[in-house]
C-alpha cells in the first residue's frame, strides 16, 4: 500500500542536543526517562524527558511547541535530545533565574483550595475535574487584585507585549491552551499539566503550556497511520480518528471531547476572545505546517508519522474554524457528543 506524501524533503532539521557529562551536571533525583540537568556553560536548569519507545511522543512535543511559536501562545521550549543513546526532548525551566527562583503551583493544588470536594491526589478519572469549575476558577482569579497581581503570562515572554496590548487575561490565555489541545488532539491536559507561577515578590502569572507528548496520534503504529490515510472507510479515516480525542476534563460525568472543551470555554468568554485565537490559526498555513514537520530529523519520526500529523492538524484546524458557539454558557457542538 503506497501513500502519496506531501513535500517531505528533510532540510535544515532541528538540532539534537546531546547530554554529556562534560557539559551537564546531572541531578541525582529523577528516573532514566525524566531528570533535571544543569548546563555548565550558562547555569540554567533543563528537563530531559524521554518519550515512550516505539511512539512519536518526542516529535509530538516538539511539533506542538513550534505550533505555539507560530500562534503566539506562551509555551515551554523544547529541543530534540539524546542521553546515553536514549531519544528524548530537553526543555529549559520556565521558572525565573534559569529555573532557580519562583514556584510552579499545579492546577490540582489550586482547585483543591477552591473546592472542598476536590481530590488533588487523583490525576485521572477524576469527575470533579470539570471545565466549568476550572473556567470559574480562572474567572475569579483574573479579577484585578492589587495585593497579588495576576499576569496572563510571564512579563519576559516574547508574546507578552502583544497579549497586554490585547488586554488578554489568564482566562483568555487558558482558552488558547484549550484551542491548542483541540488542534493537536492532546489527551493529557490533566490538573498537573497547567498551573500558576509565583515569584519572590508574590507576582503571579499563568504558566506557559507544556507537556504535549500525548497528542498527534503519538501511540499509533505506522501501518495503522498508513491505513487511515488511504482508507475509503469513513469510520477509519483521519477525520474519524481526530473526533475521538477526549480531554482529561469531565462534563456530566463523562470525559469531554477536546473540541467541546474549547467551545465551552469560548462560549463562556464570548465570541470576541474566542475569535481572537481562532483568527491566529490563519498563521498556521499549510506551507508553515509543512516546514515545521520537514525539519524533524528522520531518526525521530518516519515519513508516514509526519504525514499523519500533517493531515490530523489540517483536519482539526478545519473543525475549529467551522464549529459554532454563542455567547451563552453552552457550546453548539452536538456533533462532537458535547455533554448537555
Steps between C-alpha positions, in 0.01 A plus 500: 500500500662823384417842642565815300688723743491876527827680434731341756855558391674535834702819516642725768395244760461594865817449704541201730654591836725236650507464879868450584659502844766754403236764423214404731467440872244227556286530810465180702122532517295365215469186289662373181219647291464837681762700687636852550843609383693825533700645212855574613522781244200714596398351838140449384293196596354279230259208515583194290198285425503183291188405308380144529674261258329437163289816529521850357480674836827689452393628160152589626656711776729679257235561233255634759757752624568619144128544439477706820786714374312563175173585677653720772400269786743507799656155522787295633788490251622159390792354307556145388757331720687174557631376836702177512343389175145577615300740285300773671443873518664758720330814628635797693322573827241775464553614860710809566879529511560194289254293699639588844236750618122500525256215538261319271165432671324220317133511414411225748629712791301799379175311446533320835506837675207628294270196542457302823413174323800503264748209524839642402671161532306339216640584155264308271133400497421791729143601423531811719756631248259687275550774246227707666673491838838582349354783293325641809829485688677698228219754486535556874878540507509712182331788682740785583669460836755759607631282783571197281516609134431225248653535155382303196855374441860562601581870440825382338322274250541608133120505463441717808481840327243384245298327771491813719414720202196278438409519872491122525452338841613168642159362398560611143843338500367172636249508214795497259630187673164331448503599133849353471375177660221480241745572218753231590263251662664531843360237736688601812398844631464356849521720809879481525547610140418864567558737788604839628852628563566713807819704536671622817302828487170306490432593139310223323449399139362209306774248428572444131338196348711185530496120477333424164657158441163321507378659179516473119428128499820439692431136581384375159712261297599601149290231332196637687583857397545392139173310502312803629661725238389289203178338622164563333323392818379821666498324838876444479608828342722771650188709557336217693816458706526866603137510608577237762745726688383545860634752748585420861215737594162354594152634434182330620708208627665429162833597350442803283618502136793737447310717255207529740734625774606785276139571403372501857775739611451714189126528564570607857750771403308617195568495124742795501762316707444169323525659157826667600658156534315342210628777274852413611455164328531680166871537583533122493483464123552169323847617396592599856380167634689318225818686596460418871468130423774484235753619755446197726810275479431165334626307804217645708204447266416308183355661188169325563472632857568857386251469217240380749573796729467736206156367405390482862586865568339616175182311587486639854569854378202472265279372781601783735432763235161351409358423845231733631468650843295780646537737792300273727658247734439201274697417187326408178703195409250217537665311215790445739280346763535803725346420840178689564 
